[in-house]
Amino acid sequence: MGVAMGYVEIQGEVDVFQYWPHGVSDVDTLKFIPDLTTARYFSDSAPAKVGTYFEHGGTFQPDDNEPGVERFKPILRRSGGGSLSVRLQGIDAPETHYAPNFREGMFDGDYAKWIAKHMSRQMSYRQPYGKLCTDFFANGLRSKLGIGPYDPANAEVKVTAKLKILADSINGAADVFGRVVGYVAISHNGQDVVLNDAALSEGFAFCSFYGTMTLHEMQRLADLFSAHGSDGARRSQLRSNVSNHLRDFEPGLCTTKSMRDTDLDDNGVNSIRGTDSFRSKCFDPKLFRRCVDWIGRREALNDASSLLDYMRTNDEEVVLLSDFAAANGDWTQARKFSMGSLIGRDGAFRYKPGDVVFEARPITIVDDQRRPLPDSFLAPYP
């Protein structure tokens, strides 16, 4: 997929109480309620209506209840009146709930493997500061917008929102899970907040770059990330406790699927929320997810690999941001590394969050009959 030349805008609404602990959304992913009649693709040509792409497109995903079976998962989630699951572009926040994902060899019809996967996914894991960042981020948003405390009698409070997607086709607008990837701006009481930017500038997320993004976009987000605390202002607990070593992985931080457990806080010893008493450290959420995958393999498949060995054999291709810039943003021309090579033999990380550009996994959006949608928003559909 190439770098986008145009973009899509969709007007809609966002419920500001969808975040943990009142809902299941976290800093980098949320539910967006779209008005698809407003969906427009803007490029050098006249604006094109593209709502039907989001209405009919989707992906086929493995069914957790039937081994070897795939089900159509539409981009537009029909429950609750229709919504889009949006992954905020350019950021990655500490996980509040992540279950092992073996990624390969688990959906080939092998019943034993399916059982192993299914059992391992009964446990969900969270990172230090995941829930804390979500809670503080959401409270800050509501404060800026002039919205009062949570009222169970009025559990949903929707505000005006706009989704901006930097893509020229539906294939570039969504990830492999059918989540739309973009920027969300919310407005209320005369205040406007871009969620992606706020998460970085306030210290509640790390940068997360992919080869389909422009260099200008990466640099803008990296500047927001770097500016946090640079003027002498107090840094967030997340940004004050960034790990540079694999030893800081904490497999004991678990959570329920509803994320409503209150067992142990991020310190593990019932410290007071909001104080500086936290001892845990947090590293790149992408690495954390691979660590949890290792737990799943070890427990479900009796994989004897050590965490360090498993992580160092990760052959996913990455590019350093500096090399990506030297190649003028051309992924094909930039020097490649394996993700595992960026972890030293002692477990130390050889990069900092925001230093790496990941390869975007190609995706083909289809309809419920597996027919691919046109690979350009300029093509009429249906």
Secondary structure as UniProt FT lines:
FT   STRAND          7..15
FT   TURN            16..17
FT   TURN            20..22
FT   STRAND          25..26
FT   TURN            27..28
FT   STRAND          29..34
FT   HELIX           36..38
FT   STRAND          40..42
FT   STRAND          48..49
FT   HELIX           51..56
FT   STRAND          58..62
FT   TURN            64..65
FT   TURN            67..68
FT   STRAND          70..74
FT   STRAND          76..77
FT   HELIX           79..81
FT   STRAND          83..88
FT   TURN            89..90
FT   STRAND          91..92
FT   HELIX           111..120
FT   TURN            121..122
FT   STRAND          124..125
FT   TURN            128..129
FT   HELIX           130..144
FT   TURN            145..146
FT   HELIX           152..154
FT   STRAND          158..165
FT   HELIX           170..173
FT   TURN            176..177
FT   STRAND          180..188
FT   TURN            189..190
FT   STRAND          191..194
FT   HELIX           195..201
FT   TURN            202..203
FT   STRAND          206..207
FT   STRAND          209..210
FT   TURN            211..212
FT   HELIX           215..227
FT   TURN            228..231
FT   HELIX           237..240
FT   HELIX           246..248
FT   TURN            251..252
FT   STRAND          254..255
FT   TURN            257..258
FT   TURN            266..267
FT   TURN            273..274
FT   HELIX           285..301
FT   HELIX           307..312
FT   STRAND          317..320
FT   HELIX           321..326
FT   TURN            327..329
FT   HELIX           331..333
FT   STRAND          337..338
FT   HELIX           339..342
FT   TURN            345..346
FT   STRAND          348..349
FT   TURN            353..354
FT   STRAND          356..358
FT   TURN            368..369
FT   TURN            377..378
//
